Amino acid sequence: MRTLDKIKVMYLYYFFTILFASFIVSCSSEPLPADIDSTESLNQEIALKILSKTNKIRNEQELTDLVQDEEMDVLATLHSKNMIDYDFFDHTDHQGKSPSDRASDLNYGYSRLAENIGYVPWVQNVSECGDTRSAETIAECVVEGWKNSPGHYANMIGDYVELGVGVAFTKDSIAYFTQVFRTR
């Protein structure tokens, strides 16, 4: 092999090695914060962004804003955590209870109640969403998913006054979301 060919091969080898190393670094997922306080703070930040994005959709339809409600936050968070702890994804929980059953069990009054659920991984490349490794982008992803689903969208623009949002993450960084809409 001629010296010039050896240099070209060596150059290409280094070029592709650097390119591959850059690719690996850019594709690595960002883990969730390690301590529980940071994770709870992240969950609350995501929940507030979901409320805001839901209200933006309602405003586009000239509807009033939903009010954040602590009781519905508790109900929604319990359901998100239960979906992870008991390995299911459904409106009917591991005990066969509906959203209204769960609200009644906690003595949370309502005249109308509805629920949206979803999940999104905390990774760089989610189909239709892109990088979901921030509170902003993961909230945008799940809200857009609900907006594009007729049943979920109907709940978002429905005749409700209050909203609770629950966010919980699995050990492998998949976020489970629950929205609970209520009118008393």
Disulfide bonds with the S-S distance in Angstrom:
Cys129-Cys141 1.94
